[in-house]
Amino acid sequence: MISKEQIAEEYKQIQDEICSALEQLDGQSSFVEEIWERDGGGGGRTRVIQNGNILEKGGVNFSAVHGKLPESVKRGLKVEQEDFFATGVSIVMHPNHPMVPIIHMNIRYFEMPSAVEGGQPSRWFGGGIDLTPHYVIEDDARFFHDQLKTTCDQFHPDFYHRFKTWADDYFFIKHRNETRGIGGIFYDRLTASDDISWENIFEFSKAVGRTFAPVYTELVNRNRHKPYNKQQQQWQYQRRSRYAEFNLVYDAGTKFGLETNGRIESILMSLPPTAQWLYNYEPEAGSEEETTLSLLKKGISWTS
């Protein structure tokens, strides 16, 4: 059986690979690392990059924590056990260019001992990748989803459709009636079944992690040299505010981190460096901004 320690070590390697790729992509700034310990058990490596050529602010965080679950988390997870172990890699990148999208990725593993003495532990994987363009560029959206489908199809013919639908539903800002971006894939409580082994689920988790760097590198390089004006940057700040709203109101990872006494700076790393809330903003008819809003909907098929 794959141990939780082995999973954590593999995730740390993926963190190293992604940080190296992002530094090469940016070409100017480097990650600053902080090693931290969690009161109650475990810790992690927070790595943040700021003020780069293209990456204004981003984080690639690894954690492996354990301890006792608060009652609120037990209720949310619908479990009786108190002891837990959780490890994962979480990424958010905020570029300084309005034509380059925000991207988020998370791969994670959760384990609790069996509620029955001598029984098997409860354990599962979760994660996904989603894209939040300030301006939806349809060719980029199709490329992004095609790459995710390719990764999913290596492991199960139903994964992409299931996890794309799940992402549309999860990354939805209910109070705005719009999706956070163009979605991607999202999954949780993924465990072994008749048609996929535990080992293959772990391989899938790692494959999702290793899809991140080449996909984002391509999207950044397609758009980083495009000219933009002050109005487009204003719109970027407006879209960042929607990203912040989702993470503070709905994001399950943010809530879990706060309720399990996680490191605040690491948890809130996902927030953009600058965002603006304009009162009752309405885009001009026929504008690129209006087109983008029209595409922030569930159920759009982006694959070629």
C-alpha positions, 0 to 999 in steps of 0.5 A, a space after each residue: 500500500 502506498 504510504 502517506 509519507 510516500 505521497 507527501 514526498 512525491 508532492 514535494 518533488 512536484 512542488 520543486 519541479 513547478 517552482 523551477 519551471 515558473 522561475 524560468 518562465 518569469 525570467 526575473 523573480 525567484 521564489 522565497 521559501 518559508 518553512 513553517 510548523 503547525 500547532 497541532 502537528 505537521 507543517 509545510 513549505 510556502 514559496 512565494 514569487 513577487 514583482 516578476 517580469 510577468 508574475 506579479 504575485 504567486 505561490 506554490 505551497 506544500 503542506 503535510 499536516 496532522 492532528 485533531 479535526 475541529 467539530 465544524 470540520 467533522 460535520 462538514 466532512 460527515 465523519 466521526 473520526 478526529 485524527 487526520 493527515 492531509 498533504 498537498 500542493 496548492 498554487 495560485 498565479 496572478 500575472 501583471 498582464 490583463 491578457 494573461 490568465 490567473 491560474 489555480 491548481 491543487 492536488 491533495 490527499 486526506 487520510 483518517 484512521 478507521 473508525 473500527 479497530 483493525 479496519 482500513 483507514 478512510 482516505 481519498 484524493 482531491 484536486 484539479 486545475 482551473 483557469 480565470 482569464 481576465 479576458 476570455 480568449 476562446 483559442 486559449 480556452 480550448 487549448 487549456 481544456 484539450 490538455 486537461 482532457 488528454 491528462 484525464 483520458 489517460 486514466 479513465 474515459 469519464 474523468 474529464 466530463 465528470 470533473 469538468 462538470 464538477 468544476 463548473 458547479 464548484 467554481 461558481 460565484 452564486 451571489 454574482 451568478 457567474 463562474 469564476 473563470 472558464 473552469 477546468 477540472 475539479 474532483 474530491 474524495 476520489 478513491 479506488 473502485 472497480 474500474 480504477 486502482 488506488 495506484 492509478 488514482 495516485 498516478 492521476 493525482 501526480 499527472 494533474 500536478 505535472 500538467 500545470 507547468 507546460 500548460 501555463 507556460 504555453 498560455 503565458 507565452 501566447 499573451 505576455 507580449 500583447 499591448 494593453 491599455 489602462 482600461 484593460 488593466 482596470 478590468 483586470 483589477 475588477 476581475 481579480 475582485 471576483 476571484 477574491 470574493 470566491 476564495 473568501 466566501 466559498 473556497 473549501 480549502 480556505 475554510 479548511 485551512 482556517 478551521 484547522 489552525 493553518 498558517 494564515 499567510 499560506 492560506 491567503 496567498 491566493 489573494 491578488 496583490 491589487 483588486 478593485 470593486 467598482 460600484 455597479 459596473 456595466 461593460 459597454 455593449 459589444 465590448 471585449 469585457 461584455 463578451 467575457 462576461 457572456 462566457 462566464 457560464 456553466 456548461 460551455 463545451 471548450 474541447 475541440 
